[in-house]
C-alpha cells in the first residue's frame, strides 16, 4: 500500500492541469487587487445565519467567502459548521455588525491564490485558499475577464445584517 502511495505522489503531477501562463497571470493580477466589497448574513433558518464576505476588484464583486463568527474563512463544502445562531436577534445583529466593521479589511489579507486552475466551458476557475484549504473561487470568462454573480448583491439587499449598511456601488 505504501508503494502505491509513493507512486501516486510521483505520477499525480502528470495528470494535473498544465499551467497556462496567461490564465495564471490574470488570476494573480486579479487576486492582488481583491478588496472586501460588502458582507452580509444569509438566513438559513429563522434564527440561523451564514456570514458571507464578497470580495471584488475595481468595484466588481468576483468571489464570495463564508466566514465563521471570528471572521476566518471556512472551506468550501463545510459551510454548515459556520452557521451562526442569534439568541437575541437585535443585540446579536448589532454586535456582529460592529465586529464586521472592525475586522472587515483583514479578511482578504489572510488569503492565498492556489497555484492551479480549472478550465470549464464558460472560462476558468482559480481558487482562493486559507491555510491550504479552498475557501473561494475566482471565475474568469474565456476572455480572462472576471465574472460576477448577481445573486450576491440580491442576497445582500435582503439581509437583515449587512455591512456597510448603505448599498455598495457596483460598476
BALOBA-1460 file (C-alpha; in Angstrom, 3 decimals):
// residues 171
<rec num="1" residu="x" x="0.000" y="0.000" z="0.000"/>
<rec num="2" residu="x" x="2.847" y="2.393" z="0.812"/>
<rec num="3" residu="x" x="4.382" y="1.761" z="-2.599"/>
<rec num="4" residu="x" x="1.153" y="2.786" z="-4.316"/>
<rec num="5" residu="x" x="1.048" y="5.986" z="-2.309"/>
<rec num="6" residu="x" x="4.602" y="6.941" z="-3.275"/>
<rec num="7" residu="x" x="3.933" y="6.005" z="-6.894"/>
<rec num="8" residu="x" x="0.840" y="8.235" z="-6.869"/>
<rec num="9" residu="x" x="2.864" y="11.128" z="-5.430"/>
<rec num="10" residu="x" x="5.244" y="10.965" z="-8.387"/>
<rec num="11" residu="x" x="2.606" y="10.320" z="-11.075"/>
<rec num="12" residu="x" x="-0.056" y="12.819" z="-9.919"/>
<rec num="13" residu="x" x="1.666" y="15.919" z="-11.365"/>
<rec num="14" residu="x" x="1.442" y="14.332" z="-14.807"/>
<rec num="15" residu="x" x="-2.376" y="14.416" z="-14.582"/>
<rec num="16" residu="x" x="-2.602" y="17.945" z="-13.189"/>
<rec num="17" residu="x" x="-3.756" y="20.844" z="-15.344"/>
<rec num="18" residu="x" x="-0.721" y="22.301" z="-17.115"/>
<rec num="19" residu="x" x="-0.045" y="25.842" z="-16.053"/>
<rec num="20" residu="x" x="-1.192" y="28.222" z="-18.755"/>
<rec num="21" residu="x" x="0.793" y="31.372" z="-18.090"/>
<rec num="22" residu="x" x="-1.805" y="33.943" z="-19.284"/>
<rec num="23" residu="x" x="-4.557" y="32.394" z="-17.123"/>
<rec num="24" residu="x" x="-2.402" y="32.206" z="-14.001"/>
<rec num="25" residu="x" x="-1.045" y="35.732" z="-14.578"/>
<rec num="26" residu="x" x="-4.585" y="37.109" z="-14.887"/>
<rec num="27" residu="x" x="-5.651" y="35.253" z="-11.736"/>
<rec num="28" residu="x" x="-2.648" y="36.661" z="-9.881"/>
<rec num="29" residu="x" x="-3.331" y="40.209" z="-11.099"/>
<rec num="30" residu="x" x="-6.969" y="39.925" z="-10.076"/>
<rec num="31" residu="x" x="-6.066" y="38.356" z="-6.725"/>
<rec num="32" residu="x" x="-3.673" y="41.195" z="-5.882"/>
<rec num="33" residu="x" x="-6.434" y="43.775" z="-6.373"/>
<rec num="34" residu="x" x="-9.110" y="41.942" z="-4.334"/>
<rec num="35" residu="x" x="-10.702" y="44.023" z="-1.597"/>
<rec num="36" residu="x" x="-13.787" y="43.355" z="0.536"/>
<rec num="37" residu="x" x="-16.819" y="44.968" z="-1.105"/>
<rec num="38" residu="x" x="-19.591" y="44.077" z="1.324"/>
<rec num="39" residu="x" x="-20.624" y="41.495" z="3.905"/>
<rec num="40" residu="x" x="-23.988" y="40.118" z="4.957"/>
<rec num="41" residu="x" x="-25.688" y="37.415" z="6.979"/>
<rec num="42" residu="x" x="-27.584" y="34.935" z="4.811"/>
<rec num="43" residu="x" x="-30.600" y="33.390" z="6.544"/>
<rec num="44" residu="x" x="-30.518" y="29.582" z="6.724"/>
<rec num="45" residu="x" x="-33.350" y="29.135" z="9.276"/>
<rec num="46" residu="x" x="-35.407" y="31.559" z="11.400"/>
<rec num="47" residu="x" x="-32.536" y="32.340" z="13.824"/>
<rec num="48" residu="x" x="-29.569" y="30.777" z="11.960"/>
<rec num="49" residu="x" x="-27.320" y="32.597" z="9.508"/>
<rec num="50" residu="x" x="-24.199" y="32.177" z="7.380"/>
<rec num="51" residu="x" x="-21.822" y="35.131" z="7.320"/>
<rec num="52" residu="x" x="-20.709" y="35.996" z="3.784"/>
<rec num="53" residu="x" x="-17.979" y="38.378" z="2.631"/>
<rec num="54" residu="x" x="-17.900" y="39.386" z="-1.031"/>
<rec num="55" residu="x" x="-14.513" y="40.311" z="-2.476"/>
<rec num="56" residu="x" x="-14.133" y="42.425" z="-5.559"/>
<rec num="57" residu="x" x="-11.681" y="44.142" z="-7.837"/>
<rec num="58" residu="x" x="-12.309" y="47.596" z="-9.303"/>
<rec num="59" residu="x" x="-15.837" y="47.650" z="-7.882"/>
<rec num="60" residu="x" x="-16.820" y="44.320" z="-9.468"/>
<rec num="61" residu="x" x="-17.697" y="41.531" z="-6.984"/>
<rec num="62" residu="x" x="-15.785" y="38.431" z="-8.097"/>
<rec num="63" residu="x" x="-15.686" y="35.994" z="-5.172"/>
<rec num="64" residu="x" x="-17.729" y="35.150" z="-2.096"/>
<rec num="65" residu="x" x="-16.368" y="33.657" z="1.111"/>
<rec num="66" residu="x" x="-18.186" y="32.158" z="4.045"/>
<rec num="67" residu="x" x="-16.620" y="33.175" z="7.345"/>
<rec num="68" residu="x" x="-17.147" y="31.970" z="10.893"/>
<rec num="69" residu="x" x="-18.025" y="34.208" z="13.829"/>
<rec num="70" residu="x" x="-14.313" y="35.098" z="14.199"/>
<rec num="71" residu="x" x="-14.283" y="36.212" z="10.529"/>
<rec num="72" residu="x" x="-11.969" y="33.378" z="9.478"/>
<rec num="73" residu="x" x="-12.737" y="31.840" z="6.065"/>
<rec num="74" residu="x" x="-14.499" y="28.479" z="6.083"/>
<rec num="75" residu="x" x="-13.519" y="25.838" z="3.472"/>
<rec num="76" residu="x" x="-15.960" y="25.327" z="0.617"/>
<rec num="77" residu="x" x="-18.314" y="22.456" z="1.333"/>
<rec num="78" residu="x" x="-18.040" y="22.901" z="5.110"/>
<rec num="79" residu="x" x="-20.297" y="25.942" z="5.398"/>
<rec num="80" residu="x" x="-22.653" y="24.078" z="7.753"/>
<rec num="81" residu="x" x="-20.072" y="24.278" z="10.536"/>
<rec num="82" residu="x" x="-20.105" y="28.070" z="10.283"/>
<rec num="83" residu="x" x="-23.834" y="28.604" z="10.878"/>
<rec num="84" residu="x" x="-24.343" y="31.326" z="13.470"/>
<rec num="85" residu="x" x="-27.405" y="31.257" z="15.732"/>
<rec num="86" residu="x" x="-28.804" y="34.514" z="17.110"/>
<rec num="87" residu="x" x="-30.406" y="34.120" z="20.533"/>
<rec num="88" residu="x" x="-31.207" y="37.826" z="20.805"/>
<rec num="89" residu="x" x="-31.610" y="38.921" z="17.174"/>
<rec num="90" residu="x" x="-31.333" y="42.701" z="17.622"/>
<rec num="91" residu="x" x="-28.427" y="42.735" z="20.103"/>
<rec num="92" residu="x" x="-26.555" y="39.948" z="18.309"/>
<rec num="93" residu="x" x="-27.034" y="41.657" z="14.935"/>
<rec num="94" residu="x" x="-25.607" y="44.930" z="16.301"/>
<rec num="95" residu="x" x="-22.634" y="43.128" z="17.873"/>
<rec num="96" residu="x" x="-21.968" y="41.283" z="14.625"/>
<rec num="97" residu="x" x="-22.215" y="44.477" z="12.545"/>
<rec num="98" residu="x" x="-19.710" y="46.190" z="14.863"/>
<rec num="99" residu="x" x="-17.358" y="43.218" z="14.628"/>
<rec num="100" residu="x" x="-17.613" y="43.257" z="10.815"/>
<rec num="101" residu="x" x="-16.790" y="46.968" z="10.781"/>
<rec num="102" residu="x" x="-13.680" y="46.433" z="12.927"/>
<rec num="103" residu="x" x="-12.253" y="43.403" z="11.147"/>
<rec num="104" residu="x" x="-13.667" y="43.696" z="7.625"/>
<rec num="105" residu="x" x="-10.481" y="44.707" z="5.812"/>
<rec num="106" residu="x" x="-8.372" y="41.945" z="7.375"/>
<rec num="107" residu="x" x="-10.282" y="39.106" z="5.715"/>
<rec num="108" residu="x" x="-8.595" y="39.440" z="2.315"/>
<rec num="109" residu="x" x="-5.113" y="39.626" z="3.826"/>
<rec num="110" residu="x" x="-5.276" y="36.045" z="5.134"/>
<rec num="111" residu="x" x="-5.947" y="34.527" z="1.695"/>
<rec num="112" residu="x" x="-3.621" y="32.983" z="-0.864"/>
<rec num="113" residu="x" x="-4.059" y="32.162" z="-4.525"/>
<rec num="114" residu="x" x="-3.861" y="28.469" z="-5.383"/>
<rec num="115" residu="x" x="-1.253" y="27.526" z="-7.978"/>
<rec num="116" residu="x" x="-3.738" y="25.711" z="-10.212"/>
<rec num="117" residu="x" x="-6.880" y="26.465" z="-12.170"/>
<rec num="118" residu="x" x="-9.679" y="24.528" z="-13.825"/>
<rec num="119" residu="x" x="-10.779" y="25.083" z="-17.389"/>
<rec num="120" residu="x" x="-14.536" y="24.908" z="-17.964"/>
<rec num="121" residu="x" x="-16.854" y="25.650" z="-20.903"/>
<rec num="122" residu="x" x="-17.599" y="29.222" z="-19.780"/>
<rec num="123" residu="x" x="-13.978" y="30.077" z="-18.876"/>
<rec num="124" residu="x" x="-11.649" y="29.316" z="-15.989"/>
<rec num="125" residu="x" x="-11.788" y="28.902" z="-12.219"/>
<rec num="126" residu="x" x="-8.923" y="29.955" z="-9.972"/>
<rec num="127" residu="x" x="-9.013" y="29.085" z="-6.298"/>
<rec num="128" residu="x" x="-8.552" y="31.164" z="-3.147"/>
<rec num="129" residu="x" x="-7.063" y="29.282" z="-0.231"/>
<rec num="130" residu="x" x="-6.740" y="29.855" z="3.503"/>
<rec num="131" residu="x" x="-4.317" y="27.646" z="5.426"/>
<rec num="132" residu="x" x="-4.157" y="25.238" z="2.484"/>
<rec num="133" residu="x" x="-7.927" y="24.795" z="2.084"/>
<rec num="134" residu="x" x="-10.051" y="26.166" z="-0.754"/>
<rec num="135" residu="x" x="-12.357" y="28.878" z="0.579"/>
<rec num="136" residu="x" x="-13.346" y="30.757" z="-2.570"/>
<rec num="137" residu="x" x="-13.317" y="30.751" z="-6.362"/>
<rec num="138" residu="x" x="-12.450" y="33.404" z="-8.944"/>
<rec num="139" residu="x" x="-14.352" y="32.788" z="-12.179"/>
<rec num="140" residu="x" x="-12.873" y="34.172" z="-15.391"/>
<rec num="141" residu="x" x="-14.577" y="34.226" z="-18.766"/>
<rec num="142" residu="x" x="-12.929" y="32.951" z="-21.957"/>
<rec num="143" residu="x" x="-11.557" y="36.483" z="-22.461"/>
<rec num="144" residu="x" x="-9.948" y="36.277" z="-18.963"/>
<rec num="145" residu="x" x="-12.258" y="38.966" z="-17.566"/>
<rec num="146" residu="x" x="-13.779" y="38.267" z="-14.124"/>
<rec num="147" residu="x" x="-17.371" y="37.072" z="-13.971"/>
<rec num="148" residu="x" x="-19.686" y="38.155" z="-11.164"/>
<rec num="149" residu="x" x="-22.791" y="36.545" z="-9.674"/>
<rec num="150" residu="x" x="-25.744" y="38.973" z="-9.341"/>
<rec num="151" residu="x" x="-27.286" y="36.729" z="-6.649"/>
<rec num="152" residu="x" x="-24.685" y="38.012" z="-4.147"/>
<rec num="153" residu="x" x="-25.972" y="41.581" z="-4.341"/>
<rec num="154" residu="x" x="-29.588" y="40.361" z="-4.160"/>
<rec num="155" residu="x" x="-28.795" y="38.342" z="-1.008"/>
<rec num="156" residu="x" x="-27.069" y="41.400" z="0.476"/>
<rec num="157" residu="x" x="-30.142" y="43.546" z="-0.201"/>
<rec num="158" residu="x" x="-32.424" y="41.011" z="1.549"/>
<rec num="159" residu="x" x="-30.145" y="40.532" z="4.548"/>
<rec num="160" residu="x" x="-31.128" y="41.849" z="7.986"/>
<rec num="161" residu="x" x="-27.420" y="42.158" z="8.932"/>
<rec num="162" residu="x" x="-25.151" y="43.775" z="6.371"/>
<rec num="163" residu="x" x="-22.021" y="45.848" z="6.175"/>
<rec num="164" residu="x" x="-21.761" y="48.516" z="5.014"/>
<rec num="165" residu="x" x="-25.323" y="49.452" z="5.907"/>
<rec num="166" residu="x" x="-25.643" y="51.598" z="2.754"/>
<rec num="167" residu="x" x="-25.845" y="49.691" z="-0.512"/>
<rec num="168" residu="x" x="-22.472" y="49.383" z="-2.254"/>
<rec num="169" residu="x" x="-21.942" y="50.936" z="-5.667"/>
<rec num="170" residu="x" x="-21.259" y="48.163" z="-8.187"/>
<rec num="171" residu="x" x="-19.768" y="49.036" z="-11.562"/>
